[in-house]
Amino acid sequence: MIKPLVAIVGRPNVGKSTFFNRIVGKRVSIVEDTPGVTRDRIYADAEWLNYHFTLVDTGGIDLASEDVLLSQMRAQAQIAIDTADVILFMVDAKQGLTAADEEVADFLRRFKKRVILIVNKVDNYPKLDNYYDFYALGLGDPWAVSAGQALGLGDVLDEIVSHFPEESRGDEEEDILHIAVVGKPNVGKSSLVNTILREERVIVSDIPGTTRDAIDTPFQEGEDRYTIIDTAGLRKRGRIEDESIERYSVIRTLTAIRRCDVALVLVDAQQGVTEQDTKIAGYVHEEGKSSIIIVNKWDLIEKQTNTMEKMRKQVLSDLSFMDYSPVHFISAKTGQRTQKILDMVKANYAEATKRIPTGLLNDALGDATAAIQPPSDKGRRLRIYYMTQVGVKPPHFVLFVNDPELMHFSYLRYLENYLRKTFGFSGTPIKFSLRARGEKGGRMK
């Protein structure tokens, strides 16, 4: 199942982030420290009436400002709008209708997307101060809410999910495998998509500032059904610095990553793994997605003895947090080795959805702890009572222990490697939760 994307937009300081946190159910951290990755956390999953969707918060849109930071925020918001299924246009009841609101409304009409107008900060709800003024925007009935006091949110959520396809409700479909082709601009993503589809696709968008959308293309290979998601960079415009271009390209890529089952992470063979490659691969790893590292443009590399193996080791060293992923060398331009990719995708997906019976898991756990004892601290030794698998995509295991604080990262890494040696799990990250006896939750590792 592909989750619908809902974008919250509006001019600055109308309460978008407060609304975002209310719907998500928690305060979402902006920056998360992950090895090799610094990520702006503006996406979060949400659920209402058994509909599952992804909510994205954006910076304020100020169309008149020439300020560099505000122009970057405007570009970021445009990408969110460009990829959204439903747009929430938020205005401020306390400030009333402004000329800036009218400019944003005109801006949104260009995209021909479903727009829901939300009048925020109606704190004396249900008295609707300034409510009727917003009909002048021509975007239908305004919805009055107070994100700060959590008033009126249920009605708005009912309206949002009414525009979702019915298939976004309930359990995920298992019969269509979604593949995201991700990487920095000009690494050969679209060429690879065209090679896999065996046809040229029209991928140019008329939307100002973009070269193309993230494009979903369903196709079938034998009895297997797929949707391949192509992602794109941005056109270099004079007022946006290169760093900004890369940042917004990554935001768009993140959308595709969250929606996929298997990610093909493309790396340019001539450039090797760059900082931006590391960030994109880090997103894939952090989202728990199965992955294949694709080294493209291999036809342009001068070969010597063991050139491929040396490059493989270098790539896995540079992307050490993804050392579980297979590395595959191709030329999207000539089609070299591209015919193997779908078989690798299916194999990866099988590993990511693999379930191990509890009995076999605990046999392996016993062998692992017998070979190397669990760590101890100040005379107290970690005891692992048993392990069970509680999820897939990625495989997720719960370890029941005497004290989670006694688990050292290095020993958890050892257990992960032992599981991989015993059961496989190639191409997919593995998640662990530690739970003390009698504890209902679990600490994620």
N, C-alpha and C positions, 0 to 999 in steps of 0.2 A: 504494500500500500504506500503510495506517495502522499505525504501529508500536505494539505493546502498551506500556502504561505500567506500570512496576514501582516501587512505593514502598517505601522502607526506613523503618520506624517502630520506636519503642521508647522507653523512658525515657532520660533524659540519661546520657551517658558510658558507653554500652555498646559503642561502636566502630562506629557507623553510618557516619560519614564515612570511617574507615579502610577499611571494606568497600567503600563507594562508589568510592573512589579505586582500589582494587585491581581492581574489575570494569571500570571505565572505562579503566584502564591508564595513568593519569597523575594527577597532583595537579591538581585543578580549582580555578582561582582563584575566590574568592568575589566579588570586585568587578572589573569590567572597565571601563576608561575608553573610552567611545564617545561621540562628540559628541551631546549632547542626551539621553543615556541613562546611567543608573546601574542596573546590573542585578545582582541576587543570582543567582550562577551555581550553581543547585542541580540543574539538569537536565543530563543528558549522554546521548549515544547510545552503545549498547553492542551487541556481536554475539557470539553463541555458536552453534556448529554451523550457521552460515548463517541463524540466526534474528536478526533485527534488532529491537531494542527500545529504549525510553527509560527510563533509571533516574533516580529522583528521591530525593535525600537530604532529610531533614526534621530539624527541631529536636526535642529530646527532649519526650516527652509526660509531664507531671506533672499528673495529674487533680486532685490534692488541693490544689495550691498556688494561692494567691490573688495571687501575684506577677504584676504586669502583663506583664513580659517573657515569663514562662513561659506565661501565658494566650495571648499572641500566638503563641508557638511552637506551642501546642496547636491554635490555630485554623489555623495554616499546615499542620500535619500532617493535620488533618481534611480540608482541601481536597485534599491529595495522596491520601489514602485514598479520598475521594469519587470521584476521577477515575481511580483505578488499576484495572488488570485483575488484577494479582497484588500482594499485600501481603507483604512480608518483615518479620516481627516478630522483632526481635533482642533477646536477653537476654544476661546476663553470667555465664559459668560460674564466674568467680572469686568473685563476690558471692553466687552461688546464687539460688534462687527467692525473690523478695521479694513483699510485699503489693502494691507498686506494679506489678510484672509482672502480678499477677492482675487488678488494676484495668484495666490496658491491654488484657489479653486480653478482659475483659468488654466494654470499649469497642469493640473490633474486631468482636465478634460482631454488633453492631447493623447492620453494613454488609452482611452476607451476601456477602462477597467471599472469594475463595480466599486463605487465609493460610498461609504457610510459616514455621514456627518455626525460628529459627536461634540456636543456642547459641554465642556468640562467646567468644574468649579461652581456648579449649581448647589452651593452648600446649604441653602435653605430649601432644599428639595422637600416637597414637590412644587414649591413656588418657583415659577420659571422666569426669573429676571432675564431680560434681553433675549429670551428664547425665540420669539417670533421674528426678530430682526434677521436671523440667520437663514430664513426661507429665501431671502434675496440672493443667496449664493446659487440657487437653482440646482441644488443637489438632493432634492427630496426632503423628507421629514427629518429634522434634527432630532438627535437622541440626547436627552438631558441626563448627565451623570455628575457625580462627585467622586473622582478617583481617590481623593484624600480621605473621604468618609465612607468609601465603598458603597455608594448609593447609586441605584439604577444600572448596575453592571450586568445583572442577570438578563434584563431585557435586551441590552446591547448584544450580549453573547448569543441569545436566541436569534437575533437578527443576523449576526455574523455567520453562524453555522447553517442558516437557512439557504445560504448561497454556495454551500459545499456540495460536491457530488455525493450521492448516497454511498458510493464505494469507500469514501473516507471515514465511514462510520463502522465501528466494531473491530473485529480481528483483522489482522493483516492478510492480504492475499499472498499465496505462496507460489502461484503458477507463473508469474512474470518476474524475471530477474532484471534488476535495474543496475546498469553499469554507468559510472561517472568517469569521464575522461578529463583529468585535471592536470594542471601544470601552468607554468608561467607563459606569458604571451610568446608566440612564434616558436614554440617547441614542437609543433606538428600535431596538435590535438585534432583539428578538423581534417587534416590529411588522413590520420588514422581512422577517424569515424567514417570517412568516405571509403577507405579501403575495406573496413569491416562490412559496410553496407553494400559494397560493390557498385556504388553509384555516386554521382556528384549531388550534393545537397545545396540548396540556396540558403546561405547563412548570413546574408547581410541585412541589417536592420536599418530603417530610416530614422530611428530615434536619435536625436542629436547627441553627440558625445559618445556613442557606442559603435563598435564595429559589428556586433551581433549579440543576440540573446543567448541564454542557455537554452538549448533546443532539445526537446525530447523526441526521439524517433523510435517508434515500435517496429520490431522486425522479428522474423521467425527463421530459425535454422534447424531444419529437420522437424522434430517434434517439440523443440525447445523455443519458448517465447521470451523475448528480451525487450527492454527499452534502454537505448543508449542515450546518455545525456552529454552533449557537447557543451563546453564552457568556453568563455572568451575573455580577452583583455579589453582595454579601452583605447579609443583613438587618442593619440597624443595631441592635446590642445595647448595653445600657447600659454595659458594662464595656470595650468596645472603642472606642478613639478613631477619629475619621474617617480619620486617616492610615493606621491599621491596616486599616480596611475597604478603602480603596483599594488598599493593598499586596496583600492577599490576593485581591482581584478580579483584579489584574494577574497573579498567579501562575496562577490558573485560566485566564486568557486566554492566557498563554504556552503552556500545554498544547495549546490548540486551534491556535495559530499553528504550532507545530512539526509538527502533523499535516496541515496544509492544503497545497494547491497554489496557491490564490489567496486572499488576505485582503482582505476588504472592511473598511476602516478608517473607522468612522463618527465624524463630528464634528457637534456640535450647531450649527446655523446661528446660533442666537441667542447662543451663548456664544463662538463662534469656537474656535480651537485653544488648548486649555488645557495646563498642564504634564503632566497625566495623559495627554492625547491624544498628546503628544510622546513620552512613555515607551512607550506602546503601539505607536505607529508605529515607534519605534526598535527594538522587539523584532522587528517584521515585517522591517525592513530588515536587521537584524543576522543574522536567520535566513536571509537570502537569498530571501525569498518574494516572488512577484509580488503586486502590490497595486493596489487602486483606492481612492482617497480619496472617501468618500461623505459629502456635506454634507446632513444630514437636517433635517427641519422647515423646509424652504425656503418652505413655504406661509405660515409665520408672519412672514416678513420683509417689511417694507415696501419695495417696489421703486421705484427711480429709474433714470435712464439709466445703463447699464453697471454696475448693481449686481452682477450675476453675475460679470462679468469682474474687477471690483475685488476681490470676495471670493475668486475663484480665485487671483489674484496674491498676496493676503494669506495664504491657506492654504499655498501653495507656498513663500512666504517664511518662514513659521513652521516649516514642515517641509522646510527647505532640503535636508536629507540625502536626501529622497525626491522631489526635483524631477522625477524620471523618471516619476512615477505620474500617471495621468489623474485629474482631479477631476470628479465627477459630482454634480449637485444634484437632490435628490429630496424627496418627502414620502411617507414610509412609510405615514402615516395615510390619505392620499387616493389613494395609488398613483401620484402624478405622477412620470413619467420612470422608474419602477421597471422597466418592461417592457424597457428597454434593458440592464439590468444583466447578464443572462446572456450576451448577445452580447459585452459588454465583457469578461466573465470568460473566454470562449473566446478572444477576441483576445489578452488578456494571457497566457493559458497558451501560445498558439502562439508568442508572442514569447519567453517564458521557456524554451521547449524548442527554439528555433530553432538550427540548426547551420549555420555558414558554412564552405564549403570553404577549405582552407588557401591555395590559390592566390588566391582573391578577397580573403582576409584580408590577404595580403602585398602585393597591389596597393594596397589601402587604406592599409596601413602605409607603403608607399613614398610615396604621395601626401601623407600626414600629415607624415612627416619631411622631405619636400622643402619643404612649406609653412612649417614651423617646425622648426628644427634641434633635436635633443636637447640637453639641458643639459650644461655642462662644469663641472668643479671643479678648481681649482689646475692648470689646463693640460690636464687629462684630460677628454675628451669622451665621453659615453655613446654607445655604438654598439649599435643594436638589429639583430640579424642576421635574425631572422624571428619570426613569431608563429603559434601554432596553438591551436585550441579543444579543450579536454580534457573539458568537461562542460557540463551544462545544469541548469536549475532551481537556481541561476541560471546563465546563461552564464559559463563560466570559461575564461580565456585564459592561456596561458603565453607570456611574452616571453623570448627567448634573447638575452642581452646580454653585453657584455664585463665589466661590473662592476655588480651590483645596487645598490651603495652610491651610484652616480652618478645613479640615477633620483630625480628630485624629484617630490613629490606633485603639484605643479601640472602637470607634464608628463604624468603618468599620467592626471590628470583631463582634460587636453586630448585624449589618445588615446581615453579613454572617450567623450568628446563627439563625436569624429570617427567612432568606430564607430557611435554612435547616429545621427548624421546620415546615415551611409552605409547602415546595415543595419536601423535601427529600434531594436528592443529596448525599446519603450515598455512601461512598467509593471513592469519587472523590474530589480533591481540587477545589476551586472556585477562579477565578481571577476577580479583579475589575480594571477598568480604570476610572479616574476622568477627566471630561472635563468641562471647563468653557464655558459659552454660546458664540458661535461664534468661538470656538477653534476647529480646524480640527483634531488635534491629540488627545492625552489623556495620562495621567500619570498613569502608571501601579502601582497597589498596590497588 
